[in-house]
């Protein structure tokens, strides 16, 4: 276990180590046991981050030709689907000074272009491969090599909770990590996965996309409009980042479908929609209501609302539904301005009861374009 911490939002959070570090540690231990035929409890490895790790060997099996060692993934205090799973390396020593790295059960296979690994190969990324080779070469005698098979017993099940199926990595998880270390609550890793989705969609010939904040938006796009899920991508809270990624990859048209609680923030120029970054939902609604001539008493009522759903009720009771369309159109303009007019963006907002509240002018045109495809 790594005894290093970072403080985020006033909380002390522990670092962890990646599946790549697990694979390197398990491989080094397996080679050492294959050579000595003796058990070891702890193995030391270096990480690209420059930190040295001492990792416990959880399970091992020393056979005549094959030796297997397993290491338990430690994600630290990061919300990581792979935390606690075993990563296993099975090693055979050979008389050729070469390292062969293979994927076993629970390690996904790449099936689509656009990733760091070519289709048909196990999803063991380049940095983990280099880590494995470096650690193994440190303990192998001259003129000896090894066939190393990385497997993850729970990998196929865990992969269902990751981006892998959508990225075309089938049958298991990826062996990942550019630094060897898991940073608690890392947004960067999540954003990297989102950006990769956009890149792969473009490589498959898509020229326009539907962006949704999460599952509600996806379900609405599929159930209400009948859109094909292959066109739909989640932004999570990183709306501005995803707009920029669309521009960087040559996308020209974006239809965005989401709950008003998220998308009203776009009308106010807030492009990271997590409430801890910025809120302003009621303020943005109230300002636009005032511009439509809403009375002061009604604006005061809006400021008493805790949720946008409560605000919707007040708006409807007083006959000011036009504000929803106004908010959509303001959000469209803000999004277009965010990417310096390099992207056409249409906005559709809905309520929790899955009813459309507003459709922006650009969204109306994009709806027809998507339906005609």
N, C-alpha and C positions, 0 to 999 in steps of 0.2 A: 504494500500500500504506500502511495506517495504521501509523504508528510510535508506537503507544500500547499499553500493556500493563497487565495485572492479574495479581496473584499469587494463585493458587488451589491449595490443598493443597501449598504449597511450590514450585509451578511457575510460571514466568513465561509468561503466555499473551497473545497479541496480539489486539486488537480487530479486527473486520472491518466491512464495510458491507453493508446489506441490498439485496435486489432492488429495493426502492423507491428507494434512493439511486442504484442503477445506472440505473434507468429515467429518473430526473430528470436525471442527468448526461448520458446518451445523448441525451435530448430537447433539452436546452439546447445541446449541441454541434451537433446536427443543425440546429436553427434558426439558429444562428450561421453554420454553413457554407452553409445555404440562402441566407442574406442576403449573405454575402461571396463565396461560391463558392471559398473558400480552406480548405485543410486546417488542422486544429488538432490538437495532440497531447495537451494537457491541458485539462481543464475544471474550473472551481471551482464548488462548490455549498455551500449551508448545509444543516445537518440540524436536525431538531426538538430534538435533544439539545444543540444549541448549538455543535457542532464544525463547523469548516469543512473540507471535503475537497477535495483536488486529485486528480482521477481521470483515469487514462490512457484515451485513445480507442484501442481495439485494432484496429477495422476501420471503414472508412467508404466511402461511395459517393455522389458528388455528381452527380446527374442534372439535367436541365433543370427538371423540376417537383418531383421527389422527391429527398430526401437521407436517407441512412441512416447511423447511427452505432451502433457496438456497444461496450459496456463489459463487462469481465470481472468477474464476481461474486467478491468476496474475503470469505470467511467468517472470516478470521483463523484462530485456533486452535480455533474451534468445530467440532464434528463435524457438518458441514452438507452435506446432499445436493446443494445448489445451488452449492457452492464450485467456482469455475473455469468455470462455464458463461457463455456470452455472453448479454447482454440487449441487444436491438436496438430502436432507435426510428427509425421512418420518418416523415418530416415533409413536409407540403405547406403552404406559406404561402398564406393566403387573404385576401381583401379584406374580411373581416368580423371585427370585434374580439371574437372568441370562440375559446376553446380546446376542441376536441373530442378526447377521448381514447378510443381504441378498442383492442381486443385482437386480436392477430394470431396466427399459428401458434405453438403451444407455450405460450400463455397460456390457462389453464383458463376454462371457462364455468360459472357458478353455476347449479345445477339444482334446489336445494332451499332452502326458506326457513330463516331462523334465522341467516344470516351477515350481515356488515356490508354486503354487496352483495346487491341483489335478484336473484331468479332470472332467467336470460336474459341477464345482463350479464357482461362479462369480469371475472375475479377480480383486479381491480386495486383494492386496498383504499383507503379514504378518505384516509389520511395520505399514501401515495405519490401519489395523484391531486393532493392539495394541493401536494406538493413539486414535481411536474411543472409545474403551472400557475404556481407562484411563480417557478421558475427560468426558464421560457420567457418569462413576462411581463417579466422584467428585461431581456431582450435584443430583444424584438419592438418594432418601430416603432409609434407611435400609429396607430390605425385598421387595424391588421393583426392577423390571428389565425392559427391553425394547426390542421390535422388531424394528430393524432399517433397512430400505431399502434405499440403495444408488442408485440414478439414475442420468443420465446425458442426458437431452433432446436432445442435439446435438451430443451425443456420437457416434451413428451409422455412421453418415456422417463423423465426424472427424476421426474416426478409419481407414477410407480408406486411409488416408494420413500418417498412422503410420505403424510400423512393425507388428501390431497385426494380420492381416489376414494371413501373412506368418508364424507366430508363432502358428497359430491354435487358436487364440482368436477371437471368432466370435460374431457379434452383437453389438459391441461397444468398448469403450476404456478401458484401465486398470486404476485402482486407484493405483497410484504408489508413491514412495518416501521413501528413507531410512533415510533421515535426516529431511524431512519436508520442506526443503529449496531448491529452484532452483538456482543453480550457473550459472551466465550468460555464455553463449558459452561453456557449459560443454562438453568436448570430452568424458569424462568418461562414461556418460550415453549412448552415441551413441555406444561406443566400447562395453559396456555391452550387448547391444541389438545384436550387430554383433556376439559376443562370444556365446550368447544364441542360435543363429541360427545354429552355427556349432555343438553345443552340441546336439540339437534336431535332426539334420540330422543324426548324428551318432547313436542316440537312435533308429532311424527309419531304421537302417541297411545300411546306405551309407558308403562306404569305400574309395571313391574317389570323389572329388568335382571340380567344375569349378568356379574359382574366377574371378570376373570382377570388375573394379573400379566403374562403374556406369551404367546408362541406355544404353549408346552407346555400351559398352561391352556386356551387356545382350542381346540387340537387335541383335548384330552381331552373338553371339553364337546361338541364336534361328533361325534367318533368314538365315544365311549363312551355318551353320552346322546342323541345325535341332535338336539341343540338347533340352532335356526336361528341363523346368525351375526349376524343383524340384532339379536338380543337381547344379543350378547356385546360387552363393551367391555374394553379393557386398562387396567390401573391403573399399569403399570410399578411403580416403588417407592413411588408416592404414594397408598397405600391410604387413609390418613386424609383426605387432600385429596379423593379421589374420593367417599368416604362423605359428606363435607360438601357436595360438589356435588350429590349425589343428593338430599339433604335440601333444599337450596336450590331445586331444580327440582321438588319435589313427589313424587319417587319414594318409595314406601312399603316395597317389598320388594326385597331384594337377595340373590341366591344367589352365593356366592363359591367358585370352584373353582381350586385351585392346589397346587403341590408343597409338601410339608411344610417344606422348607427356607426358604420364604418365609412360609408361614402360621403356623408355630409361633411366630414372633415376635409375631403378633397376640395369642396367648394370654398373652404377657407384657406387653402394652400398648405394643408397638413398632409405630408406624404409618407410619414411613418405613423401608422394608425393605432399603435398601442397606446392605451390611456396613460401609461407612465411617461410617455414622451410628450404628448399633448392631447388635450381634450377639446374643449371649445364647441362641442356639438350644439348645445342649447344656445350659446351665444351666436353661432353662425345662423341657426334657424331663426332666432329672434331678430337679428339684424335684417335678414331678408324679408321677414314678416313686416317689419317696420317700413321697409321700402315699398311694400305693397299697400301700406296705409292701415295696417292693423292698429287698433286702439291701444293706448298705454296699459289699460287694465289687462288686456289679453297678453301683452308682452310680459307683464309681471307674473301672470299665471304660468307662462312658459318657463320662467326662471325658477319656479317652484318644482318643476319636473326633474326627476332623477334620471329618467331614461327617455330615449327618443320615442319609444312606443307611447309613453304618456303624453309626449308632445303631439304625436300624431292625432290622438283623441281630441285634444283641444283645438287643433287646426281644423279637423273635420267638423267638429261641432259648430264652429264659427264660419264655415264655408270658405276657407282660405286654401283649398287643395292646390291651387295654382302654384303655391310656393314650392311644391315638390318638383314640378317641371323646371322652375327657376333654378333650384338647387342643382338639378342634373346638368342644366346648361352652363351654370357657373363652374361646376366640377369639370365639365368637358374643356372649357376654356383654360382653366388652371392646369389641367394635365397637358394640354397642347403647349402651353407656355413653358411648362417644366422641362420639356424636351425640345425647346426652341423651334416649335412648329414642324418638327421632323416626323411627327406621328399624328394620324387622325384617331381620335379617341371618342367613343360613344359611351354614355353612362346610363344605366338602368338601376333604379333603386326600388327595393321592395320592403314590405313589413314582415314581422314575425309570422303572421298568418298566411305568408306566401302570396300576398296580393301586390300587384304593381302599384307603386305610388307615383313614380314619374319616369318619363323617358326623354332624354335629351334629343335635340334636333339631329345631331350626328348619329346617335344611336338608332333613330328611326330608319335612316338610310342603310346603316350597317346591318340591321336586322334583315332587310330585304336581300342584301348581298349574301349573307350567310344562308338564308333560306333557299336561294337560287343555286347554291353550290351543290 
